[in-house]
Amino acid sequence: MMEMIDAKPIKTFEGKTSGYLRDDGTFISYREEKHIFRKFQGLGLSYKVLVQLRKKGCKKIVFLICRASGKWEKYYCTVSQMLKDGVSYTDRECDHQRILSFKDMVMPSLKNWVKE
């Protein structure tokens, strides 16, 4: 998969690890298929995490999703894209989120990502 050398965990409001911020400003979040917001056909991040990432100078967000088949997919976007274009969402089970649809994210091949 991808090396996490020098990556710092970023925590949610509940203290769970939301993902890892690498020294190059890339935030990586590992997800399972159950984390997909079916209603919006996309993925979400806590608004507070997004603000924290912006303050830390994050340049790119990478979602690595493990599908039920065991196959990994990668999608990426920017913090400003999530904040500007993401749908605002809140319910009793999670904090305020921004959800960006897959159609608004880029899905390059995983073999090309390893070289980035």
C-alpha distance (Angstrom), angle and dihedral (degrees) to the residues before:
residue distance angle dihedral
M1 . . .
M2 3.79 . .
E3 3.78 127.8 .
M4 3.78 115.5 -117.1
I5 3.81 96.6 -160.4
D6 3.81 111.8 155.7
A7 3.80 91.9 1.5
K8 3.79 116.7 146.2
P9 3.83 119.5 -149.4
I10 3.80 116.4 -118.2
K11 3.82 113.1 -149.9
T12 3.80 130.3 -146.7
F13 3.79 124.0 -134.1
E14 3.82 88.2 -89.3
G15 3.80 92.0 54.4
K16 3.81 94.0 -107.2
T17 3.79 119.0 136.8
S18 3.80 108.1 -104.5
G19 3.79 94.2 -176.3
Y20 3.77 144.3 -57.9
L21 3.80 130.3 -78.3
R22 3.78 113.5 -146.8
D23 3.79 123.7 -152.7
D24 3.81 90.2 -107.8
G25 3.84 89.6 64.5
T26 3.81 96.2 -103.1
F27 3.81 117.7 136.2
I28 3.81 114.2 -152.7
S29 3.79 121.8 -163.4
Y30 3.80 121.4 -174.7
R31 3.80 113.5 -149.3
E32 3.76 139.8 177.6
E33 3.78 124.5 -139.8
K34 3.82 89.8 -101.4
H35 3.83 89.1 67.4
I36 3.81 92.8 66.2
F37 3.80 113.8 109.8
R38 3.82 97.8 -133.0
K39 3.81 92.8 -169.0
F40 3.81 90.3 60.5
Q41 3.84 97.9 26.6
G42 3.78 91.2 -130.2
L43 3.77 149.0 76.5
G44 3.77 131.8 -87.4
L45 3.77 139.0 -147.5
S46 3.77 128.8 -165.5
Y47 3.79 112.4 -95.1
K48 3.82 88.8 -132.9
V49 3.82 90.5 53.3
L50 3.81 90.3 50.0
V51 3.82 91.3 51.8
Q52 3.80 89.7 48.0
L53 3.82 91.0 50.2
R54 3.80 91.9 49.4
K55 3.83 90.6 52.0
K56 3.81 90.1 50.3
G57 3.80 91.7 53.3
C58 3.80 97.7 -109.0
K59 3.81 111.0 -179.5
K60 3.79 104.2 -176.3
I61 3.81 138.2 20.7
V62 3.78 117.9 -148.2
F63 3.79 121.9 -167.7
L64 3.81 114.5 -163.3
I65 3.79 109.0 -166.0
C66 3.79 124.7 -165.9
R67 3.80 107.2 -149.8
A68 3.81 122.1 -149.3
S69 3.81 87.6 -102.9
G70 3.81 89.4 61.5
K71 3.80 91.5 -111.3
W72 3.81 116.8 133.2
E73 3.81 123.0 -134.6
K74 3.77 126.3 -170.0
Y75 3.80 127.2 -151.0
Y76 3.76 127.3 175.9
C77 3.77 140.4 -168.9
T78 3.80 138.6 150.0
V79 3.80 131.1 -93.6
S80 3.81 91.2 -116.8
Q81 3.81 90.3 50.9
M82 3.83 91.1 53.4
L83 3.81 91.4 47.5
K84 3.81 95.2 44.6
D85 3.81 103.6 35.1
G86 3.81 102.4 23.3
V87 3.79 119.3 106.2
S88 3.80 113.5 -113.8
Y89 3.81 110.6 -121.6
T90 3.81 135.9 174.7
D91 3.78 132.8 167.4
R92 3.80 137.9 157.7
E93 3.80 93.8 -88.2
C94 3.80 99.4 53.7
D95 3.77 143.0 26.8
H96 3.81 124.4 -106.2
Q97 3.80 108.2 -52.7
R98 3.77 138.7 -172.9
I99 3.79 112.5 -142.8
L100 3.79 121.7 -160.8
S101 3.80 120.0 -165.8
F102 3.79 120.6 -123.9
K103 3.81 90.0 -118.8
D104 3.82 88.2 63.5
M105 3.82 92.4 50.6
V106 3.79 129.8 73.9
M107 3.82 121.2 -119.6
P108 3.82 110.3 -161.5
S109 3.79 121.1 175.7
L110 3.81 116.6 -83.3
K111 3.80 93.4 -127.6
N112 3.82 89.7 60.3
W113 3.82 91.2 49.3
V114 3.81 93.3 60.7
K115 3.82 88.9 62.8
E116 3.84 94.6 50.8
